[in-house]
Amino acid sequence: MVYPQETQLKTHSFGQSILSFSPTLLLTPPNYMQLAGGAKFQLFISKRFSIDGDLMISRHYFHVSPAVIGVPIVLFAFSPREERLNRDGLIVVLLGVASVILSVEHLSYHIPVSGSLEISPFVSFLRYKYAYESEMETDPFAITDQLTFASGLQLNKYFGRFVLSPYGEYNIGYKDHRSGFNVGVYLGIYFDGEHSRSN
């Protein structure tokens, strides 16, 4: 049975991606509640999995995942154009493999729910976070920068090439073990990518 385009399940393949921007409410120590702005880039590496790079910036807060660097390198290294592989050879392939390993620290799994909706649980193991109190520092032993763990759930609602993605996440610092929550909504654009068009 052939469904109308707007009711078909969204299917993914390697090379497809989503670029999104988000207003976010941070419920995270040390300031607990503040507004932030962020961006997220998701690169699909299979039908269900994507590696994600995200960053979030506020007046007293900043976090970034290593995949922000790794994902663009993966796109370059695994381009389907033969002349690129012939020209750059083994070094480019090894660079791509190393970038995949680095980027997998932030991974999402996409579960289709209906024609244009999917649920995407995600996990990040090596997010770098910098945060400090907006008022005078009261704890001399406070940790302002550290690696953190984060895990959450994102909903992707597709409107053609556009994506609306509310999300919530839990995060905890590896050094200070202080936890918090971030909630927001991403507004993004979906790209088919070279690999999808070449198939």
Buried (B, 14 or more C-beta within 10 A) or exposed (E): EEEEEEEEEBEBBBBBBBBBEBEBBBBBBBBEEBEBEBBBBBBBBEEBBBBBBBBBEBEBBBBBBBBBEBBBBBBEBBBBEEEBBEEBEEEBEEBBEBBBEBBBBBBBBBEBEEBBBBEBEBBBBBBBBEBBBEEEEEEEEBBEBBBBBBEBBBBBBBEEEEBBBBBBBBBBBBEBEBBBBBEBBBEBEBBEBBBBEEE
